[in-house]
Amino acid sequence: MGIFNKVMASALGIGGAKIDTIVHTKNIVPGKRIEGICKIKGGNIEQYINDISIGVYTSYKQEVDDNTISKVQRIQEHIIKIDKNILPDEIHEVKFSFILYKRVPVTIHKSKVWLSTYLDIKSGKDTSDRDYINVGFNDYMQNVVDAISELGFSLREVENEYCKSKLNGFNFVQEFEFVPIRGSFRNRLDELELVFIPTNTHVDILLEVDRKVRGLMSFISESMGLDESKLRIRLENSRKYSVDEIKNEIERLLKKYS
């Protein structure tokens, strides 16, 4: 029976050690620390565990041959060295703590983020665990969204979309789509799209403005794809910006290009 159990655990992972990841951090935001534990439960046989790999993943959509497909992007990976024999039915808990990349998308609307935890077993089949996490706005993102809201816009949709130029170093960007529901831009703009591009020294905020159609020339301009204006705002990491400061800068740009 012992040999049979070893074969089943090594070749198929049946009866082998399992991994369960438990996140303790309540308010998870990009650029901040995420903490928890990985709980290893021994299987039917003794097994040697090399390490634990915690990957942060998301998905994005891409247009391929007139079809929209979903693809997966690994954003970062955290390795925990174990080098330990796990006895049958033994429970071994390992703490983890790492900084979530600033470019991890927030999880609102259609955007999802998850942790995939892999248990690397010597001479055995790796086992894994998937845990979805809720990622909220960090301070500067919240201030930008609040500023746009004060200008009369409402957040309509958030999606991860394929980006050929890899603006943030990955195959996608997270796009925020706002629509004017009140205020001076309600009858001047169709929508406002926004992308955050954080770096170690600053955050670039890319804005794309869709103008309202006004008259024949405006219609021609829109049909030729000339109705969009791309704007950029840079926030330095070395200082904090108030909602009013951000609002005034966005308003200045929108009035200039709308």
N, C-alpha and C positions, 0 to 999 in steps of 0.2 A: 504493500500500500504506500510505503514511503517513496519508492521510486516512481510509482504512478503519480503521486501528488507533485513530485518535483517536475515531472514531464509536463503535467497540466499547467502548473504555475509558470514554468519557463517558456513553453511554446505558445500557450493560449492565454496566460494570465489568469486562468481559473484557479481560485483558491489562493492567489497571491496577495501581497500587501496592497492596501488601498490608501488613497490620499484624500483628505477633505480640507478645504481651505475656508477659514472663518475670518471675515473682515471685522475688525473692532472699530475702525474709524467711522464716526457718524456722519460728519460733513466732509465729503470727499470733493476736492477741487483741484484743477490743474495747477501744478507747480508746488503743491504741498505734500506732506508726508502721509502715506497710507500704511496702516499697521494691522496686524492680526496674527493668527497662528495657522500653521499647517499641522493637521492631525494625521499621523500615520498609524494605521491599524494593521498589525501583522496578520498574515494569512494562515494557511495550513502548515506551512513549512518555514524554516528559518531562511531569511534572505538578506543579502548585503545591499544596502542602499548607497549609491554613489552621491547623488545630490537631488535637490528639488529645484525645478525651474518654474518661475511664475511669470507668465507672459501677459501683457496687456494688449487686448485686441479690440478692433471695431470693424464695422462693415461699411461699404460705400457702394453707390450705384454707378454704373458705367454704361454708356450707349455703345453697343456693338452690333453692327449690321442691322440697324433699325430696331434692335431689341434692347431692353433695359435688363441688365444682369446685376447680380449682387456679388461683390468680391470682399474678401477678408484682408485686413491689414494688421500686421503685428506692429505695435508702436514701440514697445520696449520689453526688456526681459531682465528679471532679477534671479540670480542663481544663489542658492543656499547649499553649501557643502555639508554633507551628512557623514559619509564614510563610517557607517555603522551597520552591524548585524541587527536585524529586527526579528525577534523571536515570534513563534506562532502566537497569535492573539495579543501580542504586546501592543500597548498604546504609547506612542512616542509623539510628543508635541514640540514643535519648533516655532519660535517666534519669527516673524518677518517684519521689516520696516524699510521702506524706500520712498524716494521722492517721485511722485507721479509727474511725468513730463508735462510741460506747459502746453504742449500741442495735443494732449488728449482731449477729444471732443466732449462737450457736455451732453448729458443724456436727457434731452427733451424732444418731444415730438417723435420723429422716426429714428433718431440716433440712439444706438445702443453701444455699451462698452462692457467687456467682460474680462475676467481673469481666467486663464487656462493654466492649471497647475499640473506639471508632469513629474512623476516619480521615476527617476532613473535607477533601475534595478540591475545589478550585475548578473549577467547570464540569465536574464529574465525579460519578460515583456513589460514595457513601460505602461504605467497606468496614469490616468489623467482625471481632472475634475474641472468643471466649468462653473463659474459663479458670476452672474451679472451684478454690476455695481451701479449706483446712482452717482453721477458726477455733476456737480452744480457749478454755477458761475463763481469765479474768483473775484476779488475786489474790483480790478480794473474792468473786467467784462461786465460786471453788474452796473458799474457807473456808466459805461457806454450805453447799455441797454436802457437804463433809467433816463439818460440824457435824450436818447432818441424818442422814448415814450413821452417826455415832456414837450417835445417838438410836435406831438400829435400823431405819432406813428404807433401801430400795433404790430406785435410780432405774429406773423401769419404761419410761417413754416420754417423748420430747421432740418437740413438734410446734409449728409456726407456725400459729396460728389467727386467723381474722378477729376483729377487735375494733371494734365499732361506735363506742365512746367514744374510740377513738384514744388510749389511755392513754400510749403512748410516742411519740405524734406521727405514727404510721403506721397503716395499715389492719389491722395484725396485732399480736399479742404472741406471744412464745415461751413456751410453757407446759411446765413440768417436772412430771412426775407421779411421785410416790414412793408406795411401799407399805410398810407395816410388816411386817418379817419376823422381828423379834426385839425384846426389850425390853418396857418397860411399856406401849407403845402398840399392841402387836401385836393384842390382843383388844379394843381400845377404838376404833380408827379403821379405816375402810376404805382411805382413801388421803389423800395430802397433795399438793395442787397448788400450784405456786409460779410467780410471774412477777417478773422483775427490771424495775424502772423507773428507769434511771439519769438523773440530771440533772447540771448543772454544779457543784452544791453537795452533793448527797447521792444515795444510792441507796435507793429504796423497794422493800421486798420484800413482795409481796402473797401471802398464804397463804390457801388455801381448804381447809377441813377437812371431810371426809365422815365422819360418825360411824357406828360400827357399829350395826346394828339390835338393840335389846334390848327385847323385850316388845311388847305390843300398841300402847301409846302411841308407842313408838319407831317402830313400823312405820307408824302413821298419820302421824307427823311426817315420816318419810322420803318417803312417798307424796305428801305435800303440798309437797314441796320445801323443808321446814324443817330438814333435817338438815345443811345446810352453814353453816359460819361463816367469815366473811372477816376475816382478821387482817392487820395491817401492822407492819412493823419498818423503822425508818429508820437507815441507816448514813451518817454524815457523811463527806464526802471529806477533811476536814481531819485525820482521825485514822485509825489502823489498828486493826482489831478482830481479836482472836485467835479461833481456832476455838472455844475454851472460852466466851468471852464470847457469841458468836453462839449456841452450843448452849444455854447457860443461858437466854437470852432466848426462844428458840424453845420450849424445854421448858416454861418458865413459861407461855407463852401456850397451848400445847397442853393442859397440865394444867387450865388455867382453862376451856377450851372443849370439852374432850372428856369 
